[in-house]
């Protein structure tokens, strides 16, 4: 049986990828084309389920969606009415949810099950593009309010066992950049702002890539524990607002020792947005 992949993808801003926003064209292309290839959708190696760690659910302890079906939680505001009528009827998987809780508990991470919270847009927006058939069960997992890097890496290590049962792991965040002030500047601040911010972003992305793609687990964990010390980290993710980086930490923790990472690049408002993945060939 194949070892299922792990991918820390960029889900874009609210429902904008679905609404045709021009700044999301590159991200939408990747969600529709690259991510399905990484996951092996439509092939004999397609995952039998997906564990999806979402940046839009921060909790005190790791929390796992555990119902057989979950409604959608439209956790955005001010968008056209069609963005509140979206549906994504993929099933949940209560037995896998219970197993995730057991794995997290065994790793010293006090977890709980939640049968009622809906799937937020960190789940349904990318998955509408990645797998519109909605035929692969999903179990949603939270990130931690503490933003503790070690704990998120350990969550990934706990989940890694599921990969050997063909259960894929997706981290849905925005690891390269999640700073609303900067994102507004990129959209409305003019060419000089974009040029200057891109220079910072390029330095940050280079350092982040070196950390995230380290093949030895010890090296990867050591570098990512100290992610706040990487160049311009606070400009990319303001202090105490690093929730969109946390899914990458979980995915990096789920990657194996000596496992080679793949990377692909999207462009958002003039800056590079990177996605990291393990357990799949490099995609174009």
C-alpha positions as CSV (number, residue, x, y, z in Angstrom):
1,X,0.0,0.0,0.0
2,X,1.4,3.4,-0.9
3,X,2.4,5.9,1.8
4,X,-0.1,8.8,1.4
5,X,1.2,12.3,0.7
6,X,1.4,15.3,3.0
7,X,0.8,18.8,1.6
8,X,0.8,22.3,3.2
9,X,-1.2,24.2,0.6
10,X,-2.2,27.9,0.3
11,X,-6.0,28.3,0.4
12,X,-6.3,31.9,-0.6
13,X,-8.4,34.7,0.9
14,X,-11.9,33.8,2.0
15,X,-14.1,32.6,-1.0
16,X,-12.1,34.7,-3.5
17,X,-10.6,31.6,-5.2
18,X,-14.1,30.4,-6.1
19,X,-15.3,33.9,-7.1
20,X,-12.8,34.4,-9.8
21,X,-10.6,37.0,-8.2
22,X,-7.7,37.7,-10.6
23,X,-5.1,37.8,-7.8
24,X,-6.0,34.1,-7.1
25,X,-5.6,32.8,-10.6
26,X,-2.3,31.1,-9.9
27,X,-3.5,29.5,-6.7
28,X,-6.7,28.3,-8.3
29,X,-4.7,26.7,-11.1
30,X,-2.6,24.8,-8.6
31,X,-5.6,23.7,-6.5
32,X,-7.3,22.4,-9.6
33,X,-4.3,20.8,-11.3
34,X,-1.2,20.4,-9.1
35,X,-2.8,19.3,-5.8
36,X,-5.0,16.5,-7.3
37,X,-1.8,15.1,-8.9
38,X,0.1,15.2,-5.6
39,X,-2.8,13.4,-3.9
40,X,-3.2,10.9,-6.7
41,X,-6.9,11.6,-7.1
42,X,-8.5,9.6,-9.9
43,X,-5.7,6.9,-9.7
44,X,-5.4,3.6,-7.8
45,X,-3.2,5.4,-5.2
46,X,-5.9,7.9,-4.3
47,X,-6.2,8.4,-0.5
48,X,-9.0,6.7,1.2
49,X,-9.5,9.7,3.5
50,X,-7.9,13.1,4.1
51,X,-7.0,14.7,7.5
52,X,-7.3,18.4,6.9
53,X,-5.6,20.8,9.4
54,X,-7.2,24.2,9.0
55,X,-5.7,27.6,10.0
56,X,-9.3,28.9,10.6
57,X,-9.9,26.8,13.7
58,X,-7.7,27.7,16.7
59,X,-8.4,25.9,19.9
60,X,-6.7,25.4,23.3
61,X,-6.2,21.6,22.7
62,X,-6.1,19.7,19.4
63,X,-9.7,19.2,18.3
64,X,-11.0,16.8,15.7
65,X,-14.3,17.0,13.8
66,X,-15.9,13.6,14.5
67,X,-19.3,13.5,12.8
68,X,-20.3,11.4,9.8
69,X,-21.5,14.6,8.1
70,X,-20.6,18.3,8.8
71,X,-22.4,21.4,7.6
72,X,-20.3,24.2,6.2
73,X,-19.3,27.1,8.4
74,X,-19.2,30.3,6.3
75,X,-16.6,32.0,8.5
76,X,-16.2,35.1,6.3
77,X,-18.4,38.2,5.8
78,X,-19.1,40.9,3.2
79,X,-19.0,38.6,0.1
80,X,-21.6,38.0,-2.6
81,X,-24.6,35.9,-1.7
82,X,-23.4,32.9,-3.8
83,X,-20.4,32.5,-1.4
84,X,-22.9,31.5,1.3
85,X,-24.7,29.0,-0.9
86,X,-21.6,26.9,-1.6
87,X,-21.9,23.1,-0.8
88,X,-19.3,20.5,-0.2
89,X,-21.0,17.2,0.8
90,X,-18.0,15.0,1.4
91,X,-18.5,12.6,4.3
92,X,-16.7,12.7,7.6
93,X,-15.2,9.5,9.1
94,X,-15.9,9.0,12.8
95,X,-13.6,6.0,13.2
96,X,-10.6,7.9,11.8
97,X,-11.5,10.9,14.0
98,X,-11.4,8.6,17.1
99,X,-8.1,7.1,15.9
100,X,-6.7,10.6,15.5
101,X,-7.7,11.5,19.1
102,X,-6.0,8.3,20.3
103,X,-2.8,9.0,18.4
104,X,-2.7,12.6,19.7
105,X,-3.4,11.4,23.3
106,X,-0.6,8.8,23.0
107,X,1.8,11.6,22.0
108,X,1.0,13.6,25.1
109,X,-1.3,16.0,23.3
110,X,-4.6,16.1,25.1
111,X,-7.1,16.0,22.2
112,X,-10.9,16.2,22.1
113,X,-13.6,15.3,19.5
114,X,-16.1,17.8,18.2
115,X,-19.2,16.4,16.4
116,X,-20.9,19.8,15.8
117,X,-18.6,22.5,14.4
118,X,-18.9,22.9,10.6
119,X,-16.1,22.7,8.1
120,X,-14.7,26.2,7.7
121,X,-13.5,27.8,4.5
122,X,-10.0,26.5,5.1
123,X,-11.6,23.1,4.3
124,X,-14.3,23.7,1.7
125,X,-12.9,26.5,-0.4
126,X,-9.7,24.6,-1.5
127,X,-11.5,21.2,-1.6
128,X,-14.1,22.5,-4.0
129,X,-11.3,23.1,-6.4
130,X,-9.1,20.1,-5.5
131,X,-11.8,17.4,-5.5
132,X,-15.2,18.8,-6.6
133,X,-16.5,15.2,-6.6
134,X,-16.4,15.4,-2.8
135,X,-16.0,11.6,-2.7
136,X,-13.1,11.3,-0.3
137,X,-13.9,11.5,3.5
138,X,-12.5,14.4,5.4
139,X,-11.6,14.8,9.1
140,X,-11.0,18.4,10.1
141,X,-8.3,19.1,12.7
142,X,-7.7,22.4,14.5
143,X,-4.4,24.3,15.1
144,X,-3.5,25.5,18.6
145,X,-4.1,29.0,20.0
146,X,-0.7,28.8,21.7
147,X,1.0,28.8,18.2
148,X,3.7,26.6,19.9
149,X,5.9,25.3,17.1
150,X,6.9,22.2,19.0
151,X,3.4,21.2,19.7
152,X,2.4,21.5,16.1
153,X,5.3,19.5,14.9
154,X,4.3,16.8,17.4
155,X,0.8,16.9,16.1
156,X,2.2,16.1,12.7
157,X,4.4,13.3,14.1
158,X,1.3,11.7,15.7
159,X,-0.7,11.9,12.5
160,X,2.2,10.5,10.4
161,X,1.1,6.9,11.2
162,X,-2.0,7.4,9.2
163,X,0.0,7.9,6.0
164,X,0.8,4.2,6.1
165,X,-2.9,3.4,5.9
166,X,-3.3,5.6,2.8
167,X,-4.8,8.6,4.7
168,X,-3.4,11.8,3.3
169,X,-2.7,14.9,5.4
170,X,-3.4,18.4,4.1
171,X,-2.4,21.5,6.0
172,X,-4.6,24.4,4.8
173,X,-3.0,27.8,5.5
174,X,-0.9,30.5,3.9
175,X,2.6,29.8,5.0
176,X,4.4,32.3,2.8
177,X,2.3,35.3,3.8
178,X,-0.7,36.1,6.0
179,X,-0.5,39.8,7.0
180,X,-3.7,41.8,6.1
181,X,-1.9,45.1,6.1
182,X,0.7,43.8,3.7
183,X,-1.9,42.1,1.5
184,X,-3.8,45.3,1.2
185,X,-0.6,47.1,0.3
186,X,0.1,44.5,-2.4
187,X,-3.4,45.0,-3.9
188,X,-3.7,48.8,-3.6
189,X,-0.3,50.2,-2.7
190,X,1.3,50.6,-6.1
191,X,4.3,49.2,-7.9
192,X,6.9,50.6,-5.4
193,X,5.2,48.8,-2.5
194,X,5.0,45.6,-4.4
195,X,8.7,45.8,-5.4
196,X,9.9,46.5,-1.9
197,X,7.8,44.0,-0.2
198,X,8.7,41.3,-2.8
199,X,12.3,41.8,-1.9
200,X,11.5,41.0,1.8
201,X,9.2,38.1,0.7
202,X,11.9,36.5,-1.5
203,X,14.4,36.5,1.4
204,X,11.8,35.0,3.8
205,X,10.7,32.3,1.2
206,X,14.3,31.3,0.6
207,X,15.0,30.8,4.4
208,X,11.7,29.1,4.9
209,X,12.3,26.7,2.0
210,X,15.7,25.8,3.4
211,X,14.0,25.0,6.8
212,X,11.0,23.2,5.5
213,X,12.8,21.0,3.0
214,X,15.6,19.8,5.3
215,X,15.5,16.0,4.7
216,X,16.7,15.0,8.2
217,X,13.8,15.3,10.7
218,X,16.1,16.7,13.4
219,X,17.3,19.5,11.1
220,X,13.8,20.2,9.9
221,X,12.4,20.4,13.4
222,X,15.2,22.5,14.7
223,X,14.9,25.0,11.9
224,X,11.1,25.2,12.2
225,X,11.0,25.5,15.9
226,X,12.8,28.8,15.4
227,X,10.7,30.0,12.4
228,X,10.1,33.4,14.1
229,X,13.8,34.1,13.8
230,X,13.8,33.6,10.0
231,X,14.3,36.8,8.0
232,X,11.2,39.0,7.9
233,X,9.0,36.4,9.7
234,X,7.1,39.1,11.6
235,X,6.3,41.0,8.4
236,X,4.9,37.9,6.8
237,X,3.0,36.7,9.9
238,X,2.5,39.4,12.6
239,X,3.3,38.4,16.2
240,X,0.5,36.4,17.8
241,X,-1.1,36.0,14.4
242,X,0.8,33.0,13.0
243,X,-2.2,30.7,12.7
244,X,-1.8,30.5,8.9
245,X,1.8,29.2,9.4
246,X,0.8,26.4,11.8
247,X,-0.5,23.9,9.2
248,X,2.9,23.8,7.6
249,X,4.4,22.9,11.0
250,X,2.0,20.0,11.3
251,X,2.8,18.8,7.8
252,X,6.6,19.1,8.4
253,X,6.1,17.1,11.5
254,X,4.3,14.4,9.6
255,X,7.1,14.1,6.9
256,X,9.4,11.2,7.4
257,X,13.1,11.3,8.4
258,X,15.0,11.5,5.1
259,X,11.9,12.2,3.1
260,X,12.5,14.7,0.2
261,X,10.1,17.6,0.0
262,X,8.6,19.0,-3.2
263,X,7.9,22.7,-3.7
264,X,5.7,24.6,-6.1
265,X,5.2,28.3,-6.5
266,X,2.1,30.4,-7.0
267,X,1.9,34.2,-7.4
268,X,-0.4,36.3,-5.3
269,X,-0.6,40.0,-5.9
270,X,3.0,40.1,-7.2
271,X,4.7,37.9,-4.6
272,X,5.6,34.2,-4.5
273,X,3.4,31.9,-2.5
274,X,5.0,28.5,-1.8
275,X,3.4,25.1,-1.2
276,X,5.4,22.3,0.3
277,X,4.6,18.6,0.0
278,X,6.1,15.2,0.8
279,X,5.4,11.7,-0.5
280,X,4.7,12.6,-4.2
281,X,6.8,13.3,-7.3
282,X,7.6,16.9,-8.2
283,X,4.7,18.5,-10.1
284,X,5.2,21.0,-12.9
